[in-house]
Amino acid sequence: MHELAIARNIVAICEAGRDGRPVVSVVVGVGELAAVSAHALSFSFELAAAGTALEGATLTVEPIKATARCASCGVTLTLESHLEQCTCGQSKLTWLSGGELVVRRLELG
Ligand SMILES: [Zn+2]
């Protein structure tokens, strides 16, 4: 369950950025192809936040659309899965987004 490691990272980032104040809520963006379960991440966040300044803070997960550029025709595609190919038939795609996980906003108490 790698979500727990991710949740610990989120807590560490928030601990560093909270300026000594309690954290009320955290918004993270998760790429749709990041292979992260929002449900497992929320559960893991509760575990990781226990006993820290983030205990009881709410975690909101916002999906980030996965996009890629075709190596042949240069068009930018929105991906639904890892296996997608371009309408021109090319399957060599350069990912632009969708694999990332970022802390977007912190609400401090
Ligand atoms: Zn193409």
Residues whose N, C-alpha, C, O or C-beta is under 5 A from the ligand:
A	BS01	ZN	C70 S72 C73 G74 C86 T87 C88 Q90
